[in-house]
Amino acid sequence: MMSYGPDLAEMAPRAAAFVDKILKGAKPGDLPLEAPVRWHLIVNLNTARAVGVAIPPQILLRADQVIE
């Protein structure tokens, strides 16, 4: 019904940079941890209706994507 998480397309270039550093000899334990900058909320209204759950309008207004 709902998904809240980071945008994987935004994270892919950072992951590639980490892989590059590791292949060049950096120890994985020495690399810093990075948190996602942007999070996305996706609501699937078809699934919510199918299971009989009403999604509040406030959630729909905040959603980045609403699937109907």
Order of alpha helices (4+ residues) and beta strands (2+ residues): beta-alpha-beta-alpha-alpha-beta
